[in-house]
Amino acid sequence: MVAIPGEVMDLMNAKETTKLLVTASSDGQPHAIVCGSIFATSDGKAGVGEVLMKRASKNLKDTGKAALSISAGPKAYELILGNPVRADSGPIFEDLKAKLASLNLPCFAVWTFDVTEIYDEGAGPNAGKKIC
């Protein structure tokens, strides 16, 4: 697991950030969805609420392969994820469930991940460069 740099953590937790979860099926088919519930935990993991993610959840259970793409303006990062863990109880789940309920959205579970690699994917000279 790598430490998420502060700038990346801030972008993950910002409301105005475009956030995508990308998973892969057992036959290698990629699947990307917009997930406004992507966040960073206080212990440096990435998380996402299971709201309407039927195929993504199946892919995570079947292969565990996932990445996040986050962007705001010219800043963008790709986070490669590992060790997906699904929880439908506990403090992280209860907190996210309450936040999503205030938006009239269900939360069936929360997925957390180790971040194994991070790449700069922003519009600039470092695009594609591994930062950790």
N, C-alpha and C positions, 0 to 999 in steps of 0.2 A: 504494500500500500504506500502511495506517495502522499506527501502533505499538499493540500490544496493551497496555492498561494492566495494571499488576501484579496488581490484584485479579481481573481477567478471566483473566489467565495462570494465576494460582493455582487458580482454579475449574476451568479447562480441564484442569489436570494433577492435580487431586485425584481419588482413587479413588472417593469417595462421590458424586461429581457425576453426575447424569443427563445423558447426552450423546446428541444426535440429529444425524444427517446427513440433510439434505434436498436432493434433486436434482430436476431437471425433465427429462422426456423430450422428444424432438424435437417431439411434438405438444402440449407444455405440461402434461402430467400430472405433478403433484408425486408424489414418492416419499420417504417418511421411514422411516429405520431407526435403531434404537438401536445405538450404536457405542461400546463401552467403550474402544476403542483411540484415541479422539480425544486429541490432545496439542498442545502448542505447542512449536515448535522454538526453539533458542537464538538463531536469527536473526530471530525474530518472525513466523514463518509458522505456519499451522495444518496439522496432519497427521492422517491416519487410516490405519489398517492395512486392507488389502484381505483380509478373512478370508472372509466368505460373501456379499459384496456384488455379486452378479451384475447385478441391474438398476441399482443405483447406479453401478457401474463403466461399464456401457453408457451410462447417461445422461451421466456425466462425459465420456466419449469423444465422444458425439454433440453435446452442447450446452455443456458446461463450466459450467452453471449449478448453484450449490450454496450452501447456508447451513448453519451449525451452530446448534443450540439447546442451551445448557448451563444447568443449574439445580441448585441445592442449597438447600433450604429456601426462604426468601423471595427469594433472589438468583437472577437469571436474565438471560441475555444472548443476543442473536442476533448472529451474525457472518456478514456477507455475504462470500462467497469469490469469488476470481477466479484465473485462470491455473493451472488444475489441471495438475500434473505427476505422472506415474506412474513409479515406479522399482522395479525388482525386483533391485537390487544397490546397494551403497554402505553407508556407516556407519549412516545412519538406518534403512534397511531391516534390516540385520543386527542392530542393537540391538533393534528392535521384534520381529523374528522370534524372537530368543532369549527375550524376555519372554513372548510369546504361546505359545511352545513349552513353557514352564514351566507353562502353564495347559492344556496339551494342545490348543491351537488352532493351526491352520495360519496362515501369513501368506504370501500370494502376491505381495504388492507393498505399497508405501506410497504414498499420495497426499499431496502437499503443495500448499498454496494460499497465495496472497497474501490477506490480510484487507483488504477494501476499505472496509467500514463496520462499525460496532458500535453496537447499540442496547441500552438498558437495558430488559429485559422483566420485571423483578422486580415483586414485590407492593409497590408504593409509589407515591409521587407522581410519580416520574420514568418510570413505565412507558410505553414507546413512544418515549422521548426518544433521539435520536441522540447518542451520546457521542463518536464520532469516525468 
